[in-house]
Amino acid sequence: MLSAARARSPEALAGVQALQALLNRAALYDEKEKMQAVNEFFNRRILFQDDIQVWAVEDYWATPIELLEKGRGDCEDYAIAKYFSLLSLGVPVSKLRLVYVQARMGGVLQAHLVLAYYEHAAADPMILDNLVTELRPATLRPDLTPVFSFNSEGLWQGVGAQSAGDPLVRLSRWRGVLGKVRGEGFQ
């Protein structure tokens, strides 16, 4: 991670050094404490802005290093950075899903992406979000309606257990960000 950040910019390097310090501290935490630390790190450090403002394109999925370099990003960028940070801390991929939801904000439905953590397969997932920054179980987030979920191992309709296909085939932006993230030294 550090060499990839060093090659990008001083801002990227500073962001990755701060993330690395967090990961080093959190390595001894239990999974709930890891989730809390990672969620707070990105929610405090990153300013929410739409892709058009940050990248001058309609939709861009940033890697954690790109997000830390810019210091700004949208919901996909937060969720992706939290996902790879938790994987780096040893949280199994089977416990994490990026969930595309319809979020009710001020009476309006809006597309949104959050990260869900499942303590076990049948658990009510904890939601890591940049809108509601406290960790909450999905049952206490009636503002979110799941559409589909995915991780590096699968794609599901809603948050169910039945596969909806290969996320690398069906989600080109996910395929693209996975390739870049691995090149930057993340799992």
Backbone as a printed PyTorch tensor [residue, N CA C, xyz], in Angstrom:
tensor([[[  0.8170,  -1.1970,   0.0000],
         [  0.0000,   0.0000,   0.0000],
         [  0.8610,   1.2610,   0.0000]],

        [[  1.8570,   1.2780,   0.8850],
         [  2.6790,   2.4850,   1.0120],
         [  3.4100,   2.8220,  -0.2770]],

        [[  3.9520,   1.8240,  -0.9560],
         [  4.6770,   2.1270,  -2.1930],
         [  3.7290,   2.6380,  -3.2710]],

        [[  2.5180,   2.0690,  -3.3340],
         [  1.5310,   2.5530,  -4.3100],
         [  1.1350,   3.9870,  -4.0000]],

        [[  0.9570,   4.3140,  -2.7240],
         [  0.5830,   5.6730,  -2.3300],
         [  1.7290,   6.6390,  -2.5740]],

        [[  2.9400,   6.2170,  -2.2550],
         [  4.1240,   7.0650,  -2.4490],
         [  4.2740,   7.4390,  -3.9220]],

        [[  3.9330,   6.5080,  -4.8060],
         [  4.0360,   6.7610,  -6.2500],
         [  2.9640,   7.7300,  -6.7440]],

        [[  1.8920,   7.9120,  -5.9890],
         [  0.7910,   8.7760,  -6.4290],
         [  1.0030,  10.2390,  -6.0430]],

        [[  1.1070,  10.5250,  -4.7410],
         [  1.2010,  11.9190,  -4.3070],
         [  1.4660,  11.9870,  -2.8060]],

        [[  1.8970,  13.1530,  -2.3150],
         [  2.0480,  13.3130,  -0.8610],
         [  0.7190,  13.1370,  -0.1090]],

        [[ -0.3930,  13.5580,  -0.7140],
         [ -1.7010,  13.4050,  -0.0760],
         [ -2.0690,  11.9220,   0.0570]],

        [[ -1.8030,  11.1610,  -0.9900],
         [ -2.0780,   9.7250,  -0.9450],
         [ -1.2210,   9.0570,   0.1220]],

        [[  0.0440,   9.4160,   0.1730],
         [  0.9520,   8.8300,   1.1590],
         [  0.4950,   9.1520,   2.5840]],

        [[  0.1460,  10.4060,   2.8420],
         [ -0.3150,  10.7910,   4.1850],
         [ -1.5860,  10.0320,   4.5630]],

        [[ -2.5110,   9.8910,   3.6230],
         [ -3.7450,   9.1580,   3.8920],
         [ -3.4930,   7.6940,   4.1890]],

        [[ -2.6150,   7.0710,   3.4110],
         [ -2.3210,   5.6620,   3.6190],
         [ -1.5380,   5.4510,   4.9110]],

        [[ -0.6680,   6.3820,   5.2470],
         [  0.0490,   6.2640,   6.5280],
         [ -0.9340,   6.3250,   7.6980]],

        [[ -1.9190,   7.1940,   7.6130],
         [ -2.9380,   7.2730,   8.6670],
         [ -3.7670,   5.9870,   8.7080]],

        [[ -4.1280,   5.4670,   7.5410],
         [ -4.8780,   4.2140,   7.4910],
         [ -4.0380,   3.0660,   8.0490]],

        [[ -2.7720,   3.0170,   7.6710],
         [ -1.9010,   1.9480,   8.1600],
         [ -1.7670,   2.0000,   9.6830]],

        [[ -1.6710,   3.1960,  10.2440],
         [ -1.6080,   3.3370,  11.7030],
         [ -2.8850,   2.7940,  12.3380]],

        [[ -4.0410,   3.1070,  11.7430],
         [ -5.3100,   2.5780,  12.2430],
         [ -5.3230,   1.0560,  12.1510]],

        [[ -4.9140,   0.5110,  11.0100],
         [ -4.9300,  -0.9390,  10.8300],
         [ -4.0020,  -1.6290,  11.8300]],

        [[ -2.8730,  -1.0220,  12.1050],
         [ -1.9440,  -1.5890,  13.0830],
         [ -2.5690,  -1.6190,  14.4790]],

        [[ -3.2290,  -0.5320,  14.8750],
         [ -3.9040,  -0.4840,  16.1870],
         [ -5.0540,  -1.4700,  16.2490]],

        [[ -5.8420,  -1.5120,  15.1820],
         [ -7.0690,  -2.3120,  15.1760],
         [ -6.8160,  -3.8040,  14.9980]],

        [[ -5.6110,  -4.1850,  14.6680],
         [ -5.3100,  -5.6050,  14.4520],
         [ -5.6380,  -6.4530,  15.6780]],

        [[ -5.5720,  -5.8760,  16.8570],
         [ -5.8360,  -6.6150,  18.0920],
         [ -7.2950,  -6.5250,  18.5470]],

        [[ -8.1040,  -5.7470,  17.8520],
         [ -9.4980,  -5.5570,  18.2300],
         [-10.3390,  -6.7740,  17.8480]],

        [[-11.5020,  -6.9170,  18.4980],
         [-12.4600,  -7.9190,  18.0330],
         [-13.1490,  -7.3430,  16.7850]],

        [[-13.9500,  -8.1620,  16.1130],
         [-14.5290,  -7.7300,  14.8320],
         [-15.4320,  -6.5070,  14.9730]],

        [[-16.2090,  -6.4320,  16.0350],
         [-17.0840,  -5.2700,  16.2040],
         [-16.2580,  -3.9960,  16.3950]],

        [[-15.1930,  -4.0780,  17.1630],
         [-14.3200,  -2.9160,  17.3630],
         [-13.6120,  -2.5400,  16.0590]],

        [[-13.2470,  -3.5290,  15.2620],
         [-12.6310,  -3.2540,  13.9550],
         [-13.6060,  -2.4910,  13.0660]],

        [[-14.8570,  -2.9610,  13.0290],
         [-15.8780,  -2.2800,  12.2190],
         [-16.0520,  -0.8340,  12.6610]],

        [[-16.1560,  -0.6430,  13.9650],
         [-16.3440,   0.7020,  14.5140],
         [-15.1700,   1.6060,  14.1450]],

        [[-13.9450,   1.1110,  14.3100],
         [-12.7590,   1.9170,  14.0330],
         [-12.6590,   2.2860,  12.5590]],

        [[-12.9020,   1.3340,  11.6830],
         [-12.8180,   1.5920,  10.2390],
         [-13.9350,   2.5370,   9.8040]],

        [[-15.1380,   2.2980,  10.2860],
         [-16.2670,   3.1610,   9.9380],
         [-15.9970,   4.6070,  10.3470]],

        [[-15.5360,   4.8040,  11.5770],
         [-15.2340,   6.1540,  12.0700],
         [-14.0790,   6.7920,  11.2940]],

        [[-13.0530,   6.0190,  10.9940],
         [-11.8980,   6.5610,  10.2710],
         [-12.3340,   7.2140,   8.9600]],

        [[-13.0610,   6.4650,   8.1420],
         [-13.4510,   7.0110,   6.8350],
         [-14.5360,   8.0700,   6.9530]],

        [[-15.4910,   7.8970,   7.8640],
         [-16.5470,   8.8960,   8.0030],
         [-16.0090,  10.2370,   8.4920]],

        [[-14.9810,  10.2220,   9.2990],
         [-14.3920,  11.4770,   9.7990],
         [-13.4010,  12.0860,   8.8150]],

        [[-12.6800,  11.2600,   8.0910],
         [-11.5900,  11.7310,   7.2520],
         [-12.0470,  12.1930,   5.8600]],

        [[-13.1290,  11.6160,   5.3580],
         [-13.5570,  11.8440,   3.9780],
         [-14.7850,  12.7570,   3.9350]],

        [[-14.7430,  13.7200,   3.0550],
         [-15.8640,  14.6140,   2.8070],
         [-16.7170,  14.0310,   1.6900]],

        [[-18.0340,  13.9480,   1.9160],
         [-18.9140,  13.4290,   0.8720],
         [-19.0290,  14.4470,  -0.2700]],

        [[-18.7730,  13.9750,  -1.4740],
         [-19.0280,  14.7460,  -2.6950],
         [-19.3360,  13.7790,  -3.8210]],

        [[-20.2000,  14.2120,  -4.7280],
         [-20.5530,  13.3920,  -5.8800],
         [-19.3650,  13.2280,  -6.8140]],

        [[-19.4030,  12.1320,  -7.5830],
         [-18.3160,  11.8310,  -8.5240],
         [-18.0800,  12.9550,  -9.5270]],

        [[-19.1270,  13.6050,  -9.9440],
         [-18.9680,  14.6760, -10.9350],
         [-18.0940,  15.8030, -10.3700]],

        [[-18.2000,  16.0520,  -9.0580],
         [-17.3840,  17.0850,  -8.4220],
         [-15.9580,  16.6120,  -8.1830]],

        [[-15.7900,  15.3350,  -7.8610],
         [-14.4700,  14.8090,  -7.5150],
         [-13.6970,  14.3700,  -8.7510]],

        [[-14.3640,  13.6280,  -9.6430],
         [-13.6790,  12.9950, -10.7780],
         [-14.0960,  13.5670, -12.1320]],

        [[-15.0670,  14.4610, -12.1530],
         [-15.5830,  15.0580, -13.3940],
         [-16.1920,  14.0050, -14.3300]],

        [[-16.7290,  12.9350, -13.7270],
         [-17.4810,  11.9150, -14.4640],
         [-18.7160,  11.5710, -13.6400]],

        [[-19.7060,  10.9900, -14.3070],
         [-20.9770,  10.6690, -13.6530],
         [-20.8360,   9.6030, -12.5590]],

        [[-20.0560,   8.5570, -12.8230],
         [-19.9350,   7.4590, -11.8610],
         [-18.5170,   6.9100, -11.8860]],

        [[-17.8570,   6.9310, -10.7390],
         [-16.4830,   6.4370, -10.6140],
         [-16.3610,   5.7180,  -9.2830]],

        [[-15.7960,   4.5160,  -9.2960],
         [-15.5730,   3.7620,  -8.0730],
         [-14.0980,   3.8600,  -7.7410]],

        [[-13.7810,   4.5870,  -6.6910],
         [-12.3940,   4.8400,  -6.3020],
         [-11.8480,   3.7140,  -5.4310]],

        [[-10.5460,   3.5160,  -5.5270],
         [ -9.8630,   2.6090,  -4.6170],
         [ -9.6730,   3.3360,  -3.2830]],

        [[ -9.3440,   2.6110,  -2.2230],
         [ -9.0810,   3.2940,  -0.9500],
         [ -7.9620,   4.3450,  -1.0710]],

        [[ -6.9280,   4.0540,  -1.8260],
         [ -5.8290,   5.0240,  -1.9690],
         [ -6.2990,   6.2550,  -2.7330]],

        [[ -7.0700,   6.0560,  -3.7920],
         [ -7.5990,   7.2100,  -4.5370],
         [ -8.4960,   8.0580,  -3.6380]],

        [[ -9.3260,   7.4020,  -2.8340],
         [-10.2170,   8.1210,  -1.9210],
         [ -9.4120,   8.9190,  -0.9050]],

        [[ -8.4160,   8.2920,  -0.3050],
         [ -7.5940,   8.9920,   0.6890],
         [ -6.8080,  10.1360,   0.0520]],

        [[ -6.3860,   9.9540,  -1.1720],
         [ -5.6550,  11.0100,  -1.8720],
         [ -6.5440,  12.2350,  -2.1000]],

        [[ -7.7640,  12.0090,  -2.5520],
         [ -8.6910,  13.1150,  -2.8210],
         [ -9.2800,  13.7040,  -1.5310]],

        [[ -9.5000,  12.8320,  -0.5300],
         [-10.1480,  13.2840,   0.6990],
         [-11.6290,  13.5460,   0.5210]],

        [[-12.1610,  13.1380,  -0.6310],
         [-13.5640,  13.3500,  -0.9780],
         [-14.0360,  12.1340,  -1.7710]],

        [[-15.3110,  11.8100,  -1.6070],
         [-15.8540,  10.6960,  -2.3750],
         [-17.3290,  10.5170,  -2.0990]],

        [[-17.9270,   9.5790,  -2.8400],
         [-19.3470,   9.2990,  -2.6490],
         [-19.5340,   7.9600,  -1.9480]],

        [[-20.7730,   7.5200,  -1.8490],
         [-21.0930,   6.3450,  -1.0280],
         [-20.3520,   5.0880,  -1.4620]],

        [[-20.1840,   4.8770,  -2.7710],
         [-19.4520,   3.6970,  -3.2230],
         [-18.0180,   3.7250,  -2.7140]],

        [[-17.4150,   4.8950,  -2.7370],
         [-16.0140,   5.0270,  -2.3150],
         [-15.8560,   4.7200,  -0.8270]],

        [[-16.7690,   5.2190,  -0.0050],
         [-16.7410,   4.9110,   1.4280],
         [-16.8680,   3.3940,   1.6420]],

        [[-17.8860,   2.7910,   1.0140],
         [-18.1580,   1.3700,   1.2240],
         [-16.9880,   0.5000,   0.7570]],

        [[-16.4190,   0.8260,  -0.3830],
         [-15.2820,   0.0660,  -0.9180],
         [-14.0790,   0.1860,   0.0090]],

        [[-13.7790,   1.3740,   0.4710],
         [-12.6240,   1.5750,   1.3620],
         [-12.8180,   0.8130,   2.6730]],

        [[-14.0230,   0.8320,   3.2160],
         [-14.3000,   0.1070,   4.4590],
         [-14.1790,  -1.4030,   4.2300]],

        [[-14.6900,  -1.8730,   3.1150],
         [-14.6240,  -3.2990,   2.7700],
         [-13.1720,  -3.7850,   2.7380]],

        [[-12.3250,  -3.1040,   1.9820],
         [-10.9410,  -3.5590,   1.8530],
         [-10.1370,  -3.3480,   3.1320]],

        [[-10.4820,  -2.3510,   3.9110],
         [ -9.8080,  -2.1530,   5.1930],
         [-10.1400,  -3.2930,   6.1510]],

        [[-11.4020,  -3.6950,   6.1970],
         [-11.7830,  -4.8000,   7.0700],
         [-11.1890,  -6.1260,   6.5990]],

        [[-11.1200,  -6.3340,   5.2890],
         [-10.4360,  -7.5280,   4.7870],
         [ -8.9780,  -7.5210,   5.2270]],

        [[ -8.3370,  -6.3570,   5.1590],
         [ -6.9320,  -6.2390,   5.5760],
         [ -6.7620,  -6.5630,   7.0550]],

        [[ -7.8150,  -6.3590,   7.8350],
         [ -7.7830,  -6.6650,   9.2670],
         [ -8.1610,  -8.1190,   9.5640]],

        [[ -8.3670,  -8.8970,   8.5210],
         [ -8.6450, -10.3170,   8.7140],
         [-10.1080, -10.6860,   8.8350]],

        [[-11.0110,  -9.7440,   8.6130],
         [-12.4370, -10.0800,   8.6270],
         [-12.7120, -10.9080,   7.3630]],

        [[-13.2980, -12.0870,   7.5020],
         [-13.5390, -12.9450,   6.3360],
         [-14.4780, -12.2960,   5.3200]],

        [[-14.1790, -12.4860,   4.0480],
         [-15.0060, -11.9260,   2.9820],
         [-16.4480, -12.4130,   3.1000]],

        [[-16.6480, -13.6240,   3.6120],
         [-17.9930, -14.1840,   3.7490],
         [-18.8630, -13.3890,   4.7210]],

        [[-18.2590, -12.5530,   5.5580],
         [-19.0090, -11.7430,   6.5260],
         [-19.3160, -10.3400,   6.0120]],

        [[-18.8130, -10.0020,   4.8330],
         [-18.9550,  -8.6390,   4.3130],
         [-19.6740,  -8.6410,   2.9690]],

        [[-20.5950,  -7.7040,   2.8120],
         [-21.2550,  -7.5030,   1.5220],
         [-21.4600,  -6.0130,   1.3020]],

        [[-21.1800,  -5.5850,   0.1040],
         [-21.5630,  -4.2520,  -0.3290],
         [-23.0180,  -4.3750,  -0.7590]],

        [[-23.8610,  -3.4790,  -0.2620],
         [-25.2990,  -3.5920,  -0.5250],
         [-25.7850,  -2.3250,  -1.2200]],

        [[-26.2690,  -2.5250,  -2.4450],
         [-26.9120,  -1.4340,  -3.1770],
         [-28.3310,  -1.3340,  -2.6360]],

        [[-28.6960,  -0.1530,  -2.1560],
         [-29.9990,   0.0550,  -1.5380],
         [-30.6980,   1.2570,  -2.1660]],

        [[-31.9860,   1.3140,  -1.9080],
         [-32.7480,   2.5330,  -2.1260],
         [-32.8560,   3.1680,  -0.7400]],

        [[-32.3060,   4.3550,  -0.5800],
         [-32.3290,   5.0460,   0.7090],
         [-33.3830,   6.1490,   0.6630]],

        [[-34.2330,   6.1800,   1.6810],
         [-35.2260,   7.2420,   1.8040],
         [-34.5900,   8.4060,   2.5470]],

        [[-34.4100,   9.5100,   1.8380],
         [-33.8200,  10.7080,   2.4460],
         [-34.7470,  11.8750,   2.1880]],

        [[-35.3290,  12.3880,   3.2550],
         [-36.2630,  13.5010,   3.1120],
         [-37.4600,  13.1520,   2.2560]],

        [[-37.9280,  11.9030,   2.3430],
         [-39.0920,  11.4790,   1.5740],
         [-38.7910,  11.0920,   0.1390]],

        [[-37.5310,  11.1910,  -0.2790],
         [-37.1350,  10.8610,  -1.6420],
         [-36.2740,   9.6040,  -1.6220]],

        [[-36.5240,   8.6790,  -2.5760],
         [-35.6800,   7.4950,  -2.7010],
         [-34.4550,   7.8360,  -3.5380]],

        [[-33.3080,   7.3840,  -3.0540],
         [-32.0560,   7.6580,  -3.7560],
         [-31.1990,   6.3970,  -3.7340]],

        [[-30.5150,   6.1310,  -4.8450],
         [-29.5770,   5.0090,  -4.9050],
         [-28.4350,   5.2780,  -3.9330]],

        [[-28.0210,   4.2310,  -3.2230],
         [-26.9890,   4.3860,  -2.1890],
         [-26.2850,   3.0420,  -2.0150]],

        [[-25.0320,   3.0670,  -1.5920],
         [-24.2840,   1.8430,  -1.3200],
         [-23.7700,   1.8780,   0.1070]],

        [[-23.9650,   0.7820,   0.8280],
         [-23.4870,   0.6320,   2.2030],
         [-22.7040,  -0.6700,   2.2950]],

        [[-22.0070,  -0.8360,   3.4050],
         [-21.3270,  -2.0880,   3.6910],
         [-22.0790,  -2.7870,   4.8140]],

        [[-22.3490,  -4.0770,   4.6360],
         [-23.0270,  -4.8700,   5.6600],
         [-22.0630,  -5.9150,   6.2040]],

        [[-22.0970,  -6.0900,   7.5230],
         [-21.2900,  -7.1000,   8.2080],
         [-22.2290,  -8.1160,   8.8270]],

        [[-22.0250,  -9.3950,   8.4980],
         [-22.8270, -10.4920,   9.0190],
         [-21.9790, -11.2860,  10.0130]],

        [[-22.3510, -11.2420,  11.2840],
         [-21.6040, -12.0130,  12.2880],
         [-21.6390, -13.5000,  11.9390]],

        [[-22.7850, -13.9710,  11.4340],
         [-22.9360, -15.3280,  10.9050],
         [-23.9790, -15.2480,   9.8020]],

        [[-24.1140, -16.3060,   9.0330],
         [-24.9420, -16.2730,   7.8180],
         [-26.3800, -15.8100,   8.0480]],

        [[-26.9840, -16.1810,   9.1710],
         [-28.3840, -15.8270,   9.4170],
         [-28.5460, -14.5540,  10.2490]],

        [[-27.4530, -13.8670,  10.5310],
         [-27.4960, -12.6920,  11.4070],
         [-28.1510, -11.4950,  10.7290]],

        [[-28.7120, -10.6330,  11.5520],
         [-29.1520,  -9.3180,  11.1050],
         [-27.8600,  -8.5220,  10.8830]],

        [[-27.5710,  -8.1040,   9.6570],
         [-26.2790,  -7.4610,   9.4230],
         [-26.1770,  -6.0770,  10.0700]],

        [[-24.9620,  -5.7440,  10.4720],
         [-24.6560,  -4.3930,  10.9370],
         [-24.3470,  -3.5630,   9.6960]],

        [[-24.8080,  -2.3330,   9.6550],
         [-24.6300,  -1.4690,   8.4910],
         [-23.5700,  -0.4140,   8.7870]],

        [[-22.5680,  -0.3670,   7.9230],
         [-21.5370,   0.6720,   7.9550],
         [-21.8980,   1.6470,   6.8490]],

        [[-22.1140,   2.8980,   7.2010],
         [-22.6830,   3.8640,   6.2720],
         [-22.0290,   5.2190,   6.4860]],

        [[-22.0800,   6.0480,   5.4790],
         [-21.5930,   7.4150,   5.6250],
         [-22.7310,   8.3990,   5.9050]],

        [[-23.9870,   7.9720,   5.7650],
         [-25.1270,   8.8560,   6.0480],
         [-25.5140,   8.7930,   7.5220]],

        [[-25.7240,   7.5900,   8.0260],
         [-25.9740,   7.3540,   9.4450],
         [-24.6890,   6.7280,   9.9530]],

        [[-23.8930,   7.5000,  10.6370],
         [-22.5160,   7.0860,  10.9020],
         [-22.3700,   6.0960,  12.0500]],

        [[-23.3860,   5.9440,  12.8780],
         [-23.3020,   4.9540,  13.9480],
         [-23.6540,   3.5810,  13.3730]],

        [[-22.9420,   2.5520,  13.8180],
         [-23.2440,   1.1920,  13.3810],
         [-24.6190,   0.8070,  13.9070]],

        [[-25.4560,   0.3190,  13.0040],
         [-26.7900,  -0.1190,  13.4050],
         [-27.1300,  -1.4080,  12.6820]],

        [[-27.9090,  -2.2760,  13.3350],
         [-28.3970,  -3.4630,  12.6240],
         [-29.3490,  -3.0240,  11.5080]],

        [[-29.4050,  -3.8110,  10.4520],
         [-30.2660,  -3.4820,   9.3100],
         [-31.7200,  -3.3090,   9.7260]],

        [[-32.1720,  -4.0680,  10.7260],
         [-33.5710,  -3.9450,  11.1670],
         [-33.8620,  -2.5770,  11.7760]],

        [[-32.8240,  -1.8500,  12.1790],
         [-33.0160,  -0.4900,  12.7060],
         [-32.7150,   0.5670,  11.6540]],

        [[-32.6610,   0.1360,  10.3850],
         [-32.4630,   1.0640,   9.2660],
         [-33.6200,   0.9320,   8.2840]],

        [[-34.8440,   1.2910,   8.7110],
         [-35.9910,   1.1770,   7.8050],
         [-35.9000,   2.1340,   6.6230]],

        [[-34.9420,   3.0510,   6.6570],
         [-34.7370,   3.9730,   5.5460],
         [-34.0410,   3.3120,   4.3600]],

        [[-33.5340,   2.0840,   4.5420],
         [-32.7920,   1.3820,   3.4880],
         [-33.5750,   0.1650,   2.9910]],

        [[-33.7420,   0.0720,   1.6770],
         [-34.3620,  -1.0940,   1.0580],
         [-33.3300,  -1.7500,   0.1530]],

        [[-32.8530,  -2.9620,   0.5060],
         [-31.8280,  -3.6160,  -0.3040],
         [-32.3370,  -3.9850,  -1.6920]],

        [[-31.4810,  -3.7870,  -2.6900],
         [-31.7810,  -4.1700,  -4.0630],
         [-30.9340,  -5.3850,  -4.4390]],

        [[-29.6160,  -5.2760,  -4.2950],
         [-28.7270,  -6.4160,  -4.4830],
         [-27.4810,  -6.2070,  -3.6420]],

        [[-26.7650,  -7.3000,  -3.3970],
         [-25.5440,  -7.2310,  -2.6080],
         [-24.4660,  -8.0560,  -3.2930]],

        [[-23.2040,  -7.7320,  -2.9670],
         [-22.0920,  -8.4340,  -3.6020],
         [-20.8430,  -8.2850,  -2.7520]],

        [[-19.8940,  -9.1470,  -3.0280],
         [-18.5450,  -9.0440,  -2.4850],
         [-17.6130,  -9.6650,  -3.5140]],

        [[-16.3850,  -9.9480,  -3.1620],
         [-15.4800, -10.5100,  -4.1560],
         [-15.7360, -11.9810,  -4.4450]],

        [[-16.7160, -12.5740,  -3.7570],
         [-17.0250, -13.9820,  -3.9910],
         [-18.4040, -14.2370,  -4.5790]],

        [[-19.3090, -13.2510,  -4.5440],
         [-20.6430, -13.5180,  -5.0380],
         [-21.4960, -12.2890,  -5.2370]],

        [[-22.6580, -12.5300,  -5.8270],
         [-23.6570, -11.5010,  -6.1070],
         [-24.9990, -12.0970,  -5.7230]],

        [[-25.8270, -11.3280,  -4.9870],
         [-27.0950, -11.8280,  -4.5040],
         [-28.2020, -10.8190,  -4.7730]],

        [[-29.3930, -11.3380,  -5.0420],
         [-30.5770, -10.4930,  -5.1300],
         [-30.9060, -10.0560,  -3.7110]],

        [[-31.0940,  -8.7770,  -3.4660],
         [-31.3390,  -8.2710,  -2.1210],
         [-30.1670,  -8.6320,  -1.2230]],

        [[-30.4680,  -9.2240,  -0.0820],
         [-29.4190,  -9.6950,   0.8240],
         [-29.5920, -11.1870,   1.0850]],

        [[-30.2990, -11.8570,   0.1800],
         [-30.5910, -13.2770,   0.3470],
         [-29.3840, -14.1780,   0.1840]],

        [[-29.6340, -15.4700,   0.2790],
         [-28.5740, -16.4690,   0.2120],
         [-28.4170, -17.0590,  -1.1810]],

        [[-29.3960, -16.8610,  -2.0680],
         [-29.3210, -17.4540,  -3.3970],
         [-28.5090, -16.5700,  -4.3400]],

        [[-27.5250, -17.1740,  -4.9670],
         [-26.6240, -16.4420,  -5.8600],
         [-27.3830, -15.8760,  -7.0570]],

        [[-26.9710, -14.6740,  -7.4650],
         [-27.5240, -14.0430,  -8.6620],
         [-26.4460, -13.9330,  -9.7340]],

        [[-25.3620, -14.6920,  -9.5800],
         [-24.3250, -14.7030, -10.5940],
         [-22.9770, -14.2640, -10.0690]],

        [[-22.0530, -14.1570, -10.9830],
         [-20.6770, -13.7780, -10.6790],
         [-20.5650, -12.2440, -10.7080]],

        [[-20.1690, -11.6120,  -9.5960],
         [-20.1040, -10.1510,  -9.5800],
         [-19.0540,  -9.6000, -10.5410]],

        [[-18.0300, -10.3870, -10.8410],
         [-16.9950,  -9.9090, -11.7620],
         [-17.5020,  -9.8730, -13.1960]],

        [[-18.4810, -10.6990, -13.5060],
         [-19.0770, -10.7100, -14.8380],
         [-20.1730,  -9.6550, -14.9320]],

        [[-20.9880,  -9.5510, -13.8830],
         [-22.1740,  -8.7020, -13.9350],
         [-21.9390,  -7.2470, -13.5490]],

        [[-20.8540,  -6.9570, -12.8040],
         [-20.6090,  -5.5940, -12.3220],
         [-19.2460,  -5.1090, -12.8210]],

        [[-19.2410,  -4.4250, -13.9460],
         [-17.9700,  -4.0060, -14.5470],
         [-17.2080,  -3.0100, -13.6750]],

        [[-17.8910,  -2.1310, -12.9810],
         [-17.1910,  -1.1720, -12.1100],
         [-16.5080,  -1.9050, -10.9460]],

        [[-17.1630,  -2.9310, -10.4120],
         [-16.5750,  -3.7340,  -9.3330],
         [-15.3400,  -4.4720,  -9.8660]],

        [[-15.4520,  -5.0570, -11.0270],
         [-14.3200,  -5.7480, -11.6550],
         [-13.1480,  -4.7860, -11.8170]],

        [[-13.4310,  -3.5700, -12.2660],
         [-12.3780,  -2.5790, -12.4730],
         [-11.7070,  -2.1540, -11.1820]],

        [[-12.4950,  -1.8880, -10.1490],
         [-11.9060,  -1.4400,  -8.8880],
         [-11.1440,  -2.5770,  -8.2150]],

        [[-11.6160,  -3.8200,  -8.3360],
         [-10.8890,  -4.9550,  -7.7560],
         [ -9.4870,  -5.0680,  -8.3410]],

        [[ -9.3850,  -4.9240,  -9.6510],
         [ -8.0780,  -4.9960, -10.2900],
         [ -7.1440,  -3.9040,  -9.7970]],

        [[ -7.6600,  -2.6870,  -9.6870],
         [ -6.8220,  -1.5700,  -9.2170],
         [ -6.4280,  -1.7470,  -7.7570]],

        [[ -7.3650,  -2.1930,  -6.9230],
         [ -7.1030,  -2.3370,  -5.4870],
         [ -6.0210,  -3.3940,  -5.2560]],

        [[ -6.1090,  -4.4880,  -5.9510],
         [ -5.0960,  -5.5330,  -5.7990],
         [ -3.7320,  -5.0360,  -6.2520]],

        [[ -3.6970,  -4.2250,  -7.2960],
         [ -2.4470,  -3.6250,  -7.7490],
         [ -1.8540,  -2.6540,  -6.7290]],

        [[ -2.6950,  -2.1260,  -5.8510],
         [ -2.2320,  -1.1890,  -4.8210],
         [ -1.8100,  -1.8930,  -3.5220]],

        [[ -1.9460,  -3.2150,  -3.5000],
         [ -1.4640,  -3.9530,  -2.3280],
         [ -2.5320,  -4.3880,  -1.3390]],

        [[ -3.8080,  -4.1940,  -1.6610],
         [ -4.8770,  -4.7080,  -0.8110],
         [ -5.1750,  -6.1420,  -1.2180]],

        [[ -5.8950,  -6.8710,  -0.3580],
         [ -6.2880,  -8.2510,  -0.6700],
         [ -7.2710,  -8.2780,  -1.7970]]])
